[in-house]
Amino acid sequence: MKASPEGRILALDYGTRRIGLAISDELGLTAQGLETLERTNIREDLARLAALVRDKSVRLILMGDPVRLSGRAGSHAEQVRRFARRLERRTGLPVRFWDERLTTVEANRLLREAGVGARERRQAVDRLSAVLLLESYLDRREWEVGES
């Protein structure tokens, strides 16, 4: 398997109240959840994400693409795209979108099966959704590299 360029991938599960975060290792093999970012205002949110990008040597930002099951853009899509454009300008890094269909549903299911209560589940679901998003991206990328 070919090693990826040095640096990590930061995944964001964008929400209006919280942003779930996950980060890869430097080789892009594993995903680890980070503390969920509680939203305050756009400037502060961007500043905290830019600091995280800098501190963690991030080279790519991955954002969940809010599409419906039909594949059409969801109502949340334009808000996510505006935020992504501002994040690109702030960090100077590319933002790639990745299909996030069912990540929140899957995260809730996994947490319920693990016996996590409703209150704790609300706090953990955004982070787990970001981890699932990043794992999906890394798995797909590894499969594509393996096929070459």
QUIZI-V154719 format. One record per residue. N is the residue number from 1. RES is the residue in three letters. SS is DSSP state (h for helix, s for strand, l for the rest). Layout:
# QUIZI-V154719
n: [N | N]
res: [RES | RES]
ss: [SS | SS]
This chain:
# QUIZI-V154719
n: [1 | 2 | 3 | 4 | 5 | 6 | 7 | 8 | 9 | 10 | 11 | 12 | 13 | 14 | 15 | 16 | 17 | 18 | 19 | 20 | 21 | 22 | 23 | 24 | 25 | 26 | 27 | 28 | 29 | 30 | 31 | 32 | 33 | 34 | 35 | 36 | 37 | 38 | 39 | 40 | 41 | 42 | 43 | 44 | 45 | 46 | 47 | 48 | 49 | 50 | 51 | 52 | 53 | 54 | 55 | 56 | 57 | 58 | 59 | 60 | 61 | 62 | 63 | 64 | 65 | 66 | 67 | 68 | 69 | 70 | 71 | 72 | 73 | 74 | 75 | 76 | 77 | 78 | 79 | 80 | 81 | 82 | 83 | 84 | 85 | 86 | 87 | 88 | 89 | 90 | 91 | 92 | 93 | 94 | 95 | 96 | 97 | 98 | 99 | 100 | 101 | 102 | 103 | 104 | 105 | 106 | 107 | 108 | 109 | 110 | 111 | 112 | 113 | 114 | 115 | 116 | 117 | 118 | 119 | 120 | 121 | 122 | 123 | 124 | 125 | 126 | 127 | 128 | 129 | 130 | 131 | 132 | 133 | 134 | 135 | 136 | 137 | 138 | 139 | 140 | 141 | 142 | 143 | 144 | 145 | 146 | 147 | 148]
res: [MET | LYS | ALA | SER | PRO | GLU | GLY | ARG | ILE | LEU | ALA | LEU | ASP | TYR | GLY | THR | ARG | ARG | ILE | GLY | LEU | ALA | ILE | SER | ASP | GLU | LEU | GLY | LEU | THR | ALA | GLN | GLY | LEU | GLU | THR | LEU | GLU | ARG | THR | ASN | ILE | ARG | GLU | ASP | LEU | ALA | ARG | LEU | ALA | ALA | LEU | VAL | ARG | ASP | LYS | SER | VAL | ARG | LEU | ILE | LEU | MET | GLY | ASP | PRO | VAL | ARG | LEU | SER | GLY | ARG | ALA | GLY | SER | HIS | ALA | GLU | GLN | VAL | ARG | ARG | PHE | ALA | ARG | ARG | LEU | GLU | ARG | ARG | THR | GLY | LEU | PRO | VAL | ARG | PHE | TRP | ASP | GLU | ARG | LEU | THR | THR | VAL | GLU | ALA | ASN | ARG | LEU | LEU | ARG | GLU | ALA | GLY | VAL | GLY | ALA | ARG | GLU | ARG | ARG | GLN | ALA | VAL | ASP | ARG | LEU | SER | ALA | VAL | LEU | LEU | LEU | GLU | SER | TYR | LEU | ASP | ARG | ARG | GLU | TRP | GLU | VAL | GLY | GLU | SER]
ss: [l | l | l | l | l | l | l | s | s | s | s | s | s | s | l | l | l | s | s | s | s | s | s | s | l | l | l | l | l | l | s | s | s | s | s | s | s | s | l | l | l | h | h | h | h | h | h | h | h | h | h | h | h | h | h | l | l | s | s | s | s | s | s | s | s | l | s | l | l | l | l | l | s | l | l | l | h | h | h | h | h | h | h | h | h | h | h | h | h | h | h | l | l | l | s | s | s | s | s | l | l | l | h | h | h | h | h | h | h | h | h | h | h | l | l | l | l | h | h | h | h | h | h | h | h | h | h | h | h | h | h | h | h | h | h | h | h | h | h | h | h | h | h | h | h | h | h | l]
